[in-house]
Amino acid sequence: MKSFSNKKKIAKTWFKNLRNEICNEFLNLEKKKSKKKIQFIKKKWIKSKKKSEGGGEMALLRDGNIFEKVGVNISEVSGKFDNKYKKQIPGAEKNPNYWAAGISLVAHFKNPKIPSLHFNTRYIVTTKEWFGGGMDVTPCIPDVKQKKYFHNELKKMCDRHNLSYYKKHKKNCDKYFYLPHRKEPRGDGGIFYDYLNTGSWEKDFSYTKDVGIVFLKIAKNIIEKKINLRWNKKEKLKQLHKRARYAEFNLLYDRGTKFGLATGGNIEAIFMSLPPLASW
Amino acid sequence: MKSFSNKKKIAKTWFKNLRNEICNEFLNLEKKKSKKKIQFIKKKWIKSKKKSEGGGEMALLRDGNIFEKVGVNISEVSGKFDNKYKKQIPGAEKNPNYWAAGISLVAHFKNPKIPSLHFNTRYIVTTKEWFGGGMDVTPCIPDVKQKKYFHNELKKMCDRHNLSYYKKHKKNCDKYFYLPHRKEPRGDGGIFYDYLNTGSWEKDFSYTKDVGIVFLKIAKNIIEKKINLRWNKKEKLKQLHKRARYAEFNLLYDRGTKFGLATGGNIEAIFMSLPPLASW
């Protein structure tokens, strides 16, 4: 069995390498569309004044030829959960120390025919340990074929690891990404899992890696199919309205946002997901 | 002493007449700027399937020459507070019945040099009764002279009613319209009061009316002064960023928004305040 320090090192290295690969592939897509020079701007942040509590790095690309705004955040943080949170976190009630690393991504596109994309995975250690993450897709113009392709790819990937995962993790996603005040789902759904610990770290890590690899495959496929489609003003306005609902979800309900704001997290990293332009 | 039914009738008639006057004056400003035909679109809504619980009317003007989006909502609703809320509301703990009427306004302007304006007043009856309301101003480009004028007008008005009001009601506003996650106030402040019941309904109503009258005077003055100022792209972008904070405040903290969403209020009326365009 691997030691904790070994597992932490392997996991955080994976998140960083995946970030690099995603950024490279996204830049390659940008280059296909135009010769305008586009770059990710990287910005390191620390969690608190105590440097020992870690931090992260945000990579942000704005006003691209394809991406209107895409942020990829990686982080490695540690600390103690305060009294309010420690009861809610497995393994933290008696010993509030935690360590967490992860990757998180949100992409909003210029072309309203390309759906917004959201993906994250993480590895968390308290006196217990687990993986979590997933992805979902939010189109503003319905596309049945794309939805079918997306869920089919997710199912194939899940089935490679455990035949119960797709159904279970899809259900989590549907339940979570729902706007009760609008009585509507955020988008086309996807998969999300949390507290994954089957007893085999290798297997759980392997699933978590696959979620990242398949996200990149799906993202590229969805983008490439629509990269050259034309759109009109009405469709752009539809996108701005759909994005308003995206902001509503993140500000009203998202647990990560609430947790980040409550624990004094880095505002820029927390709000990275919010749309570059939205209309109410 | 007036009967409750008389007071309710007088108050709700005031809110409606004030709405009409504000809409007329705002349309007059629009006409000064251009001959493009602009109208408020009025839309009635009901609070619930029980028609007896009342509802309201939203008046919305979009894409004007001056106003990018302005909504004025009047409402008259009644019902029973549920268990969660009745403990928080004066006079509702033993008898959860309530009646409320009010006016609420938010204006976002095309010209980034004109600040966003927010105003509301209301009259609420449980086994107790009180008035509440106020106004605040959110510029995206600081204007010391305008801030001074605004607070001076408020102070003059408050002082006509009670020499302690301005200080007290300004403090309420500063405390409430603050974004802790950004460590910044929403804007230039203003005045807000709640649970106002001095024992004289006439006096409290008179103050509430004056708040509305002075709002209209201030709004016209601020708008007219800036109506013809030019602006550039950079200033417009600044406005879109400031408006994002406006949306953050309303979705993360605003009590009215939370109350409306929790009690199944009319989404369009609740989100009337959200900006026509915002950028993160």
Contacts between the chains, C-beta under 8 A, distances in Angstrom:
chain1	res1	chain2	res2	distance
A	69	B	280	7.9
A	181	B	261	4.7
A	181	B	267	6.0
A	182	B	267	6.6
A	240	B	277	7.2
A	244	B	274	7.0
A	247	B	247	6.3
A	247	B	251	7.2
A	247	B	278	7.8
A	247	B	280	7.5
A	248	B	251	6.2
A	251	B	247	7.3
A	251	B	248	6.2
A	251	B	251	3.8
A	251	B	252	5.4
A	252	B	251	5.4
A	252	B	252	7.9
A	252	B	261	7.4
A	261	B	181	4.7
A	261	B	252	7.4
A	267	B	181	6.0
A	267	B	182	6.6
A	271	B	280	5.8
A	274	B	244	7.1
A	274	B	280	3.5
A	275	B	279	7.9
A	275	B	280	6.1
A	276	B	279	5.9
A	276	B	280	6.5
A	277	B	240	7.2
A	277	B	277	6.6
A	277	B	278	7.5
A	277	B	279	5.1
A	278	B	247	7.8
A	278	B	277	7.5
A	278	B	278	5.5
A	278	B	279	7.7
A	278	B	280	7.8
A	279	B	275	7.9
A	279	B	276	5.9
A	279	B	277	5.2
A	279	B	278	7.7
A	280	B	69	7.9
A	280	B	247	7.5
A	280	B	271	5.8
A	280	B	274	3.5
A	280	B	275	6.1
A	280	B	276	6.5
A	280	B	278	7.8
